[in-house]
Amino acid sequence: MTIQFTKYHGLGNDFILIDNRHQSEPLITPEQAVELCDRNFGIGADGVIFALPRTSTTDYTMRIFNSDGSEPQMCGNGIRCLAKFIAELENRQQITDPVSYKIDTLAGVITPQLQLDGQVKVDMGLPRLLAQEIPTTLATADEKVINISLEVAGQSWNVTCVSMGNPHCITFVEDVSAIKLGEIGPLFEHHSVFPERTNTEFIQVVNRNYIKMRVWERGAGATLACGTGACASVVAGVLTGNCDFVVTVELPGGCLDIEWSNHDQHLYMTGPAQRVFSGEY
Ligand SMILES: N[C@H](CCC[C@H](N)C(=O)O)C(=O)O
């Protein structure tokens, strides 16, 4: 079967996008997604994202398979790429006013807006903070997980857990460049206290409005950026007293602007999404 695809990336977190508007189920299987994401034997990407048909209350539906074939609830960089992909499919690349899309996801309805400057601003919805919502067994089900000690690789880490529909474990360190991500990342990801695994963010606070972040993603490994992780990290920064509510998050692939709104308590993320090439596989 020949698969038409378009590659996009959000700060180097890259995705294969599939026009799936005419079928209710993804055109490829999780096993095929693993093959397509392979950077030597396939197209190469951190995941595959499907533009699926609308629901009664939304314009489109998004589903995503990580490069290991697992299906997460949401993807922040990915939904910015999806918004640009949809505009391409609708031949709306040259916009004269901001264009918003209501997208149904496994994390709820997420609304990206194409800005006139080419950036995409996304209403990422509310953070979930209770242990049962992450999910994690690091605290009792109806408790928050803020600055709890977790033993990983013989070291004790203070972690704060936040869900953006997908699980995030955030820890604050002196120097993110000193973290041996390939060694420590999988030990967090597969730790027994995370029954659905976890994404893990290592944060260095530059000041209350600027943090540096490196990430080991569930199902994708070390990526250059993680949108849901950046949102979760700002929430953790506020909850631990490290950050204000408007923060620039510097990732290896570039910067995201994050706001935890005092108005509706939603997270708003603003960043780029870049088309790379289209092809068939
Ligand atoms: N690996 C993540 C999904 C992709 C999230 C990340 N790429 C983002 O931009 O939010 C998970 O399994 O929860």
The ligand as an ORCA input file, in Angstrom:
! r2SCAN-3c Opt
* xyz 0 1
  N       5.570     11.072     23.926
  C       4.366     11.737     24.462
  C       3.468     12.209     23.299
  C       4.115     13.319     22.498
  C       4.253     14.556     23.351
  C       5.248     15.590     22.861
  N       5.934     15.300     21.622
  C       4.597     16.966     22.817
  O       5.003     17.801     21.991
  O       3.689     17.204     23.661
  C       3.575     10.735     25.326
  O       3.673      9.521     25.089
  O       2.843     11.228     26.203
*
